[in-house]
Amino acid sequence: MNGGLGMEKLKAKGMKALKVLHLLCAVLWAGGAIGMMVLLTGMKPSGEQGMYVYALALKTIDDCLIIPGANGCVVTGLIYGIFTHWGFFKHRWVVVKWVFTLLMMASGTFLMGPCVNGNVYPPDKLADYVTNAAAYWDNISQTVFWGTIQLACLFIVIVLSVYKPWKKSRKAGC
């Protein structure tokens, strides 16, 4: 039994499959975040068509890599917590990892997401990129700011996952 929930732990084969899935989701999330930051800091489009394509590229990275990767990490993390010996509160590093993950999910959803999505106008409204240029560039700068924080948090989560620091927060059996 696992944690008194009446659920069986995953066997070795299931653990390996879960680890592969969790790592693939982490690669999507981190790779998408790195790709987005490279695009954000390495380019500055001009003209409404360039601004449209730039905004659409950022939204595509967010929608197709970052969001599925982050959600996949949360789902596989829940499975780890419920169906393995790692649990949710047994190890401090797992607790800290969850805190960072939930903060990244919240900031991505409520702070970065609106900036990324707010810069994509319908193709028939390309003139809005010139009319709303100040708001567009403010959204870009907010995305760079929060994206930098996201990358730092992702790095911390990855380091925690590899090094698994600190001792157990409670003694086994308590």
GIHU-V690587 format. One line per field, one symbol per residue. phi: phi as a letter, one per 30 degrees, with the letter a starting at -180 (. if undefined). psi: psi as a letter, one per 30 degrees, with the letter a starting at -180 (. if undefined). burial: 1 if it has 16 or more other ideal C-beta (glycine too) atoms within 10 Angstrom, else 0. A space follows every 50 residues. Layout:
phi->???
psi->???
burial->???
//
This chain:
phi->.biidicddddedddddddddddddddeddddddedddddccbbdbiddd dddddddddddddccddddddddddddddeddcbddicbdbddddddddd dddddddddccdedddddcccdedbedddddceddeddddddddedddde dddddddddedddhdidedbdejd
psi->ljggfgkklkleeeeeeeeeeeeeeeeeeeeeeeeeeeeeffljllleee eeeeeeeeeeeeefeeeeeeeeeeeeeeeeeeglfeaegekeeeeeeeee eeeeeeeeefeeeeeeeffjlkfghfffeeeheeeefeeeeeeeeeeeee eeeeeeeeeeeefilllkflkkf.
burial->01100000010000100100010011011101100110010000100100 11011011101100111011011101100111110110011111101101 10010011000110110111100000011001000100110111011001 101100100100000000000000
//
